[in-house]
Amino acid sequence: MATAAPQGVPVPLLDPAAVERWRTSSGAVVDLLTQARELGGVSAVRLGPRPTVLVTDPDAVRHVLALHPDRYVKRSHRGRVLVGDGVLSATGEPWKRQRRLLQAQFTGAGIRRYEQRIAAAARRTADRWAVAARTGTPTDVREDMRFFALDTIWRSLTGHPLDETTNRELAAVEAVGAALPTTPSASTDLDALRATVAADLARIDAVAEHAIAAARRGEAGPEGPGLLRVLVDAGETRPEYTDQLIRDELVTLLTAGHETTATTLAWLYLLLDRHPEARRWALDQGPADSPERDNALRALASETLRLYPSAWLLPRHATEDDTLAGYRVEAGTDIFVCPYLTHRDPALWPDPECFDPSRFAAAEEDRRAVPHGAYFPFGLGARACLGAQFAMREMVELLKHLLPAFVPAFRATPTSTVFGITVRPDGPMPATITAP
């Protein structure tokens, strides 16, 4: 018996002439998607042999990510060359097992195990800035944010503060990330990509191998055993946790656990440089360590994530025919859910291009007026980022130490934005650290 056609009307398709103009201009993918977004919250653009559907409408976002994750699945993660079969790229039953193992580590109670490590990493960064301020030594704020975030996750994984050798070797993570495609593509030559980043992958693998061997020997760091111990213990009782999978999970946690946080903090300091009144606003919201101050610091991070979400594009693949917001979606269609464009929709966010952290400090009834699915910097639904609470906790802790005591005076700031797997400033952020 023939399968019934999916219900609904065709998804509006961006004019092919606009796509051709974009191709010849060498523009970023976000430029093309921004044009498609003008057709509505569900639109389509032909990037390959068949249209790709762009989803920015909050109800449609919820439909794809939260309500029907079985119909819209991850197919082939762009970062698989780096993270292998870790929880970020795994699918189906393996993903469910891996997520269950790690879930407890990232609940509110689980994160409390790592609070002292987060605080130690924040104090270390504050001490580095205090020296820079006292001596007038220039620093790179973007690199400082990367060091802090990597120090935090390294302590949480191993119980050791980040040492300079490990920091230098794990710079290869960013190098591999920069080589990955912006969007999933069947035309990507994975063998050629692996060859391109082989030396960087070897550096990352050597760090992972050393850390795993130390954990297996029971060599806990000065801060006690870390999350890596959970993975190693799983390898002793669960046959699926092979040496390769433990490596993949470790590299996944290292990558996802520092790169997005570091990038968000870099954007935050660029935004504060452009909007110094936001710093004053946050520091006026109650004394240090008060709930009001913490909420204001969280609002700074939340507004930064609205403008520059950690994962700006969430690719999915339709496994069956469906009707999405009244539009016909056929099995086999690629879907791009785009937090970056949803977060900048003027129908959802007044003055959306403006950096205004007070919108996240509004009364609860005002925050409820924002539709569910209008703000999702860490994703939504079953595959939302495991480390969202952890990331917010470490950003607030760092701001507690840095915001009252230091102001970076930038010597230069990046003039463009890179839309890769993350959305990041394109270039260094040299600054002199001053006292306010």
C-alpha positions as CSV (number, residue, x, y, z in Angstrom):
1,M,0.0,0.0,0.0
2,A,1.4,3.4,-0.9
3,T,2.5,5.7,2.0
4,A,0.2,8.8,2.4
5,A,1.9,12.1,1.5
6,P,2.6,14.4,4.5
7,Q,0.0,17.0,5.2
8,G,0.4,20.7,5.0
9,V,1.6,23.3,2.5
10,P,5.1,23.5,1.0
11,V,7.7,25.3,3.0
12,P,8.4,28.7,1.5
13,L,11.7,28.5,-0.4
14,L,14.3,31.3,-0.7
15,D,14.8,32.5,-4.3
16,P,17.6,30.5,-5.9
17,A,19.0,33.8,-7.3
18,A,19.6,34.9,-3.7
19,V,21.5,31.6,-3.1
20,E,23.6,32.1,-6.2
21,R,24.4,35.7,-5.2
22,W,25.5,34.4,-1.7
23,R,27.7,31.7,-3.2
24,T,29.5,34.1,-5.5
25,S,30.0,36.6,-2.6
26,S,31.6,34.0,-0.3
27,G,29.3,35.1,2.5
28,A,28.8,33.3,5.8
29,V,26.1,30.7,6.1
30,V,24.3,33.0,8.6
31,D,23.9,35.6,5.9
32,L,22.0,33.2,3.7
33,L,19.9,31.9,6.6
34,T,19.1,35.5,7.6
35,Q,17.6,36.1,4.2
36,A,15.6,32.8,4.4
37,R,14.3,33.9,7.9
38,E,12.5,36.8,6.2
39,L,10.1,34.3,4.7
40,G,8.9,33.3,8.1
41,G,9.7,31.1,11.2
42,V,9.8,28.0,9.0
43,S,11.4,28.5,5.6
44,A,13.7,26.7,3.3
45,V,16.9,27.2,1.3
46,R,18.5,25.0,-1.3
47,L,22.1,24.3,-0.3
48,G,22.3,20.9,-2.0
49,P,20.1,18.7,-4.1
50,R,17.1,19.2,-1.9
51,P,16.0,22.1,0.3
52,T,17.1,22.5,3.9
53,V,14.4,23.7,6.2
54,L,15.3,26.6,8.6
55,V,13.4,26.7,11.9
56,T,13.3,29.8,14.1
57,D,9.7,30.0,15.2
58,P,9.4,29.1,19.0
59,D,6.6,26.6,18.5
60,A,8.3,24.9,15.6
61,V,11.6,24.9,17.7
62,R,9.8,23.1,20.5
63,H,8.2,20.7,18.0
64,V,11.5,19.7,16.5
65,L,13.8,19.7,19.6
66,A,11.5,19.0,22.6
67,L,8.3,17.3,21.5
68,H,9.5,15.0,18.6
69,P,13.2,14.3,19.0
70,D,12.5,10.8,17.6
71,R,11.4,12.4,14.3
72,Y,14.2,14.9,14.1
73,V,17.5,13.3,14.9
74,K,21.2,14.0,14.8
75,R,22.6,12.2,11.9
76,S,26.3,12.9,11.6
77,H,27.9,15.4,14.0
78,R,30.3,17.9,12.5
79,G,32.7,17.4,15.4
80,R,32.9,13.6,15.1
81,V,36.4,13.8,13.8
82,L,37.4,15.3,17.2
83,V,34.9,13.8,19.7
84,G,34.3,10.4,18.1
85,D,31.4,8.5,19.7
86,G,31.2,10.7,22.8
87,V,27.8,11.8,24.2
88,L,27.7,14.9,22.0
89,S,27.7,12.9,18.7
90,A,26.3,9.5,19.8
91,T,22.7,8.6,18.8
92,G,20.1,6.0,19.7
93,E,20.5,3.6,22.6
94,P,24.3,4.3,23.0
95,W,23.5,7.9,23.5
96,K,20.9,7.1,26.1
97,R,23.3,4.9,28.1
98,Q,26.1,7.5,27.9
99,R,23.8,10.4,28.9
100,R,22.4,8.4,31.9
101,L,25.9,7.8,33.2
102,L,26.9,11.5,33.1
103,Q,23.6,13.0,34.0
104,A,24.0,12.9,37.7
105,Q,27.3,14.7,37.5
106,F,25.6,17.8,36.1
107,T,22.5,18.2,38.2
108,G,22.5,20.9,40.9
109,A,23.6,18.4,43.5
110,G,26.3,17.0,41.2
111,I,27.8,20.4,40.4
112,R,28.2,21.1,44.1
113,R,31.0,18.4,44.1
114,Y,33.0,20.7,41.8
115,E,32.2,24.1,43.4
116,Q,35.6,24.4,45.2
117,R,37.4,23.6,41.9
118,I,35.4,26.2,40.0
119,A,36.2,28.8,42.7
120,A,39.9,27.9,42.7
121,A,40.1,28.4,38.9
122,A,38.3,31.7,39.3
123,R,40.7,32.9,42.0
124,R,43.7,31.8,39.8
125,T,42.4,34.0,37.0
126,A,41.8,36.9,39.3
127,D,45.4,36.5,40.6
128,R,46.7,36.6,37.1
129,W,44.8,39.8,36.4
130,A,45.9,41.3,39.6
131,V,49.5,40.8,38.5
132,A,48.8,42.2,35.1
133,A,47.1,45.3,36.6
134,R,50.0,45.9,39.0
135,T,52.7,45.5,36.5
136,G,50.9,47.0,33.4
137,T,51.7,43.8,31.5
138,P,49.3,43.4,28.5
139,T,47.2,40.3,28.3
140,D,44.8,38.7,25.8
141,V,41.4,38.6,27.4
142,R,40.1,35.9,25.0
143,E,43.1,33.7,25.9
144,D,42.5,34.4,29.6
145,M,38.9,33.2,29.3
146,R,40.0,30.1,27.5
147,F,42.6,29.3,30.2
148,F,40.0,29.8,33.0
149,A,37.4,27.6,31.3
150,L,40.0,24.9,30.5
151,D,41.4,25.1,34.0
152,T,37.9,24.6,35.5
153,I,37.0,21.5,33.4
154,W,40.5,20.0,33.8
155,R,40.2,20.3,37.6
156,S,36.7,18.8,37.5
157,L,37.9,15.9,35.3
158,T,41.2,15.1,36.9
159,G,41.5,16.9,40.3
160,H,44.6,18.7,39.0
161,P,45.0,22.4,38.3
162,L,45.7,23.0,34.6
163,D,49.5,23.0,34.0
164,E,51.1,25.0,31.2
165,T,52.1,21.9,29.2
166,T,48.6,20.6,29.1
167,N,47.2,24.0,28.3
168,R,49.6,24.3,25.4
169,E,48.8,20.8,24.0
170,L,45.1,21.3,24.3
171,A,45.2,24.5,22.2
172,A,45.0,21.8,19.5
173,V,41.2,21.5,20.3
174,E,40.6,25.0,18.9
175,A,42.8,24.3,15.9
176,V,40.7,21.2,15.1
177,G,37.4,23.0,15.7
178,A,38.4,25.7,13.3
179,A,39.0,23.1,10.5
180,L,35.5,21.6,10.9
181,P,32.7,22.4,8.5
182,T,30.2,25.1,9.5
183,T,27.3,22.8,8.6
184,P,27.0,19.0,8.1
185,S,27.6,18.0,4.5
186,A,27.6,14.7,2.7
187,S,30.3,16.1,0.5
188,T,32.8,16.6,3.3
189,D,35.8,14.4,2.7
190,L,36.3,13.0,6.2
191,D,39.5,11.2,5.4
192,A,41.0,14.4,4.0
193,L,39.8,16.3,7.1
194,R,41.4,13.8,9.4
195,A,44.6,14.1,7.5
196,T,44.6,17.9,7.8
197,V,44.2,17.8,11.6
198,A,46.1,14.6,12.3
199,A,49.0,16.3,14.2
200,D,46.5,18.2,16.4
201,L,44.5,15.1,17.1
202,A,47.7,13.2,18.1
203,R,48.4,16.0,20.6
204,I,44.9,15.7,22.1
205,D,45.0,11.9,22.1
206,A,48.4,12.0,24.0
207,V,46.9,14.2,26.7
208,A,43.8,12.0,27.0
209,E,45.9,8.8,27.2
210,H,48.1,10.2,29.9
211,A,45.1,11.4,32.0
212,I,43.2,8.1,31.6
213,A,46.3,6.0,32.6
214,A,46.7,8.2,35.7
215,A,43.1,7.7,36.7
216,R,43.3,4.0,36.2
217,R,46.3,3.9,38.5
218,G,44.2,5.7,41.1
219,E,46.4,8.8,41.0
220,A,43.9,11.4,42.2
221,G,44.9,15.0,42.0
222,P,45.3,17.3,45.0
223,E,41.6,18.2,44.7
224,G,40.6,14.5,44.8
225,P,39.2,12.2,42.1
226,G,37.4,13.8,39.2
227,L,34.7,13.0,36.6
228,L,37.3,11.0,34.7
229,R,37.1,8.4,37.5
230,V,33.4,7.9,36.7
231,L,34.4,7.0,33.1
232,V,37.2,4.7,34.1
233,D,35.0,2.9,36.6
234,A,32.4,2.4,33.9
235,G,35.1,0.7,31.8
236,E,35.6,-1.9,34.5
237,T,31.9,-3.0,34.6
238,R,30.4,-2.0,31.2
239,P,31.8,-3.6,28.1
240,E,30.7,-0.8,25.9
241,Y,33.1,1.6,27.7
242,T,36.1,0.6,25.7
243,D,39.4,2.5,25.8
244,Q,38.2,4.3,22.7
245,L,34.9,5.3,24.1
246,I,36.5,6.6,27.4
247,R,38.8,8.7,25.2
248,D,35.9,10.0,23.2
249,E,33.9,10.9,26.3
250,L,36.9,12.6,27.9
251,V,37.6,14.7,24.8
252,T,33.9,15.5,24.5
253,L,33.8,16.8,28.0
254,L,37.1,18.7,27.6
255,T,35.9,20.3,24.3
256,A,32.3,21.1,25.2
257,G,33.3,21.9,28.8
258,H,35.6,24.8,28.0
259,E,35.2,26.1,24.4
260,T,31.6,27.4,24.7
261,T,32.2,28.9,28.1
262,A,35.4,30.6,27.0
263,T,33.7,32.0,23.9
264,T,30.7,33.3,25.9
265,L,33.0,35.1,28.4
266,A,35.0,36.6,25.6
267,W,31.9,38.0,24.0
268,L,30.7,39.2,27.4
269,Y,33.8,41.3,27.9
270,L,33.6,42.7,24.4
271,L,29.9,43.7,25.1
272,L,30.9,45.3,28.5
273,D,33.5,47.3,26.7
274,R,30.9,48.7,24.3
275,H,28.3,49.1,27.1
276,P,30.1,50.0,30.4
277,E,26.8,51.0,31.9
278,A,25.9,47.2,32.0
279,R,28.9,46.6,34.4
280,R,27.7,49.5,36.7
281,W,24.1,48.1,36.6
282,A,25.2,44.6,37.7
283,L,27.4,45.9,40.5
284,D,24.5,48.1,41.8
285,Q,22.3,45.1,42.2
286,G,23.0,44.3,45.8
287,P,26.3,43.7,47.8
288,A,28.8,41.1,46.8
289,D,27.6,37.5,47.4
290,S,24.0,38.6,47.7
291,P,21.3,36.8,45.7
292,E,20.6,40.1,43.9
293,R,24.2,40.4,42.7
294,D,24.3,36.7,41.7
295,N,21.1,37.2,39.7
296,A,22.6,40.3,38.0
297,L,25.8,38.4,37.0
298,R,23.7,35.6,35.7
299,A,21.7,38.1,33.7
300,L,24.9,39.4,32.1
301,A,25.8,35.9,31.0
302,S,22.2,35.1,29.9
303,E,22.0,38.2,27.7
304,T,25.4,37.4,26.2
305,L,24.1,33.9,25.4
306,R,21.0,35.5,23.8
307,L,23.1,37.4,21.3
308,Y,25.8,34.8,20.9
309,P,24.4,31.3,21.8
310,S,26.9,28.6,22.5
311,A,25.5,26.4,19.7
312,W,24.2,28.9,17.1
313,L,23.0,26.2,14.7
314,L,21.4,22.9,15.6
315,P,21.2,20.5,12.6
316,R,18.6,17.7,12.6
317,H,17.4,15.2,10.1
318,A,13.7,14.2,9.5
319,T,13.3,10.5,9.8
320,E,9.6,10.5,8.8
321,D,7.1,12.6,7.1
322,D,5.7,15.3,9.3
323,T,3.7,18.5,9.5
324,L,5.6,21.4,11.1
325,A,3.8,24.6,11.9
326,G,1.4,23.7,9.1
327,Y,4.1,23.0,6.6
328,R,4.9,19.8,4.8
329,V,8.2,18.2,5.8
330,E,9.2,15.0,4.0
331,A,11.4,12.2,5.5
332,G,15.0,12.7,4.6
333,T,14.8,16.5,4.9
334,D,17.7,18.3,6.7
335,I,16.6,20.8,9.3
336,F,18.6,23.8,10.7
337,V,17.2,25.0,14.1
338,C,18.9,28.4,14.6
339,P,19.0,29.9,18.1
340,Y,21.1,32.8,16.8
341,L,18.2,34.0,14.6
342,T,15.4,33.2,17.0
343,H,17.2,35.2,19.8
344,R,17.3,38.2,17.5
345,D,13.7,38.1,16.3
346,P,12.1,41.5,16.9
347,A,8.7,39.9,17.3
348,L,10.1,38.0,20.3
349,W,12.7,40.4,21.8
350,P,12.2,44.2,21.9
351,D,15.2,45.9,20.4
352,P,16.8,42.6,19.8
353,E,20.3,43.8,18.7
354,C,20.7,45.8,22.0
355,F,22.7,44.3,24.9
356,D,20.3,44.7,27.8
357,P,20.9,42.2,30.6
358,S,18.1,43.8,32.6
359,R,15.7,41.8,30.4
360,F,16.9,38.7,32.3
361,A,16.4,40.3,35.7
362,A,12.8,41.2,35.0
363,A,10.0,40.0,37.2
364,E,9.1,36.3,36.8
365,E,5.7,37.2,35.2
366,D,7.6,39.3,32.6
367,R,10.0,36.5,31.8
368,R,7.1,34.1,31.4
369,A,5.8,36.4,28.6
370,V,8.7,35.1,26.4
371,P,7.5,32.0,24.6
372,H,9.0,28.6,25.4
373,G,11.3,28.0,22.5
374,A,12.3,31.7,22.1
375,Y,15.5,31.3,24.2
376,F,17.6,28.1,24.0
377,P,21.3,28.9,24.0
378,F,22.1,25.4,25.2
379,G,19.6,23.6,23.1
380,L,16.2,22.2,24.1
381,G,14.6,18.9,25.0
382,A,16.3,15.6,25.6
383,R,19.5,16.6,23.8
384,A,20.0,19.9,25.5
385,C,23.5,20.5,26.8
386,L,24.3,18.5,29.9
387,G,26.7,21.1,31.2
388,A,24.4,24.2,31.0
389,Q,24.1,24.6,34.8
390,F,27.8,23.9,35.2
391,A,28.7,26.6,32.6
392,M,26.4,29.2,34.1
393,R,27.8,28.4,37.6
394,E,31.4,28.9,36.5
395,M,30.7,32.1,34.6
396,V,29.0,33.7,37.6
397,E,31.8,32.6,39.9
398,L,34.4,34.2,37.6
399,L,32.5,37.4,37.3
400,K,32.2,37.6,41.1
401,H,36.0,37.8,41.2
402,L,36.7,39.9,38.2
403,L,33.9,42.4,37.6
404,P,34.3,44.5,40.8
405,A,38.1,44.6,40.7
406,F,39.2,44.9,37.1
407,V,38.3,46.6,33.8
408,P,40.1,45.5,30.6
409,A,41.2,48.5,28.5
410,F,41.3,46.9,25.0
411,R,44.1,47.9,22.7
412,A,42.2,46.3,19.8
413,T,39.1,44.2,19.4
414,P,38.0,41.7,16.7
415,T,36.2,43.3,13.8
416,S,34.4,40.2,12.5
417,T,32.6,37.1,13.7
418,V,33.3,33.5,12.8
419,F,30.3,31.2,12.5
420,G,31.7,27.7,12.8
421,I,30.5,25.1,15.2
422,T,30.4,27.9,17.7
423,V,30.1,31.7,17.0
424,R,33.2,33.4,18.2
425,P,35.1,36.6,17.9
426,D,37.6,36.5,15.0
427,G,40.9,37.4,16.5
428,P,42.8,38.2,19.7
429,M,41.6,40.6,22.4
430,P,44.7,42.4,23.7
431,A,44.1,44.6,26.7
432,T,45.7,46.3,29.7
433,I,44.0,45.4,32.9
434,T,43.1,48.4,35.0
435,A,41.4,49.0,38.4
436,P,38.0,50.8,38.1
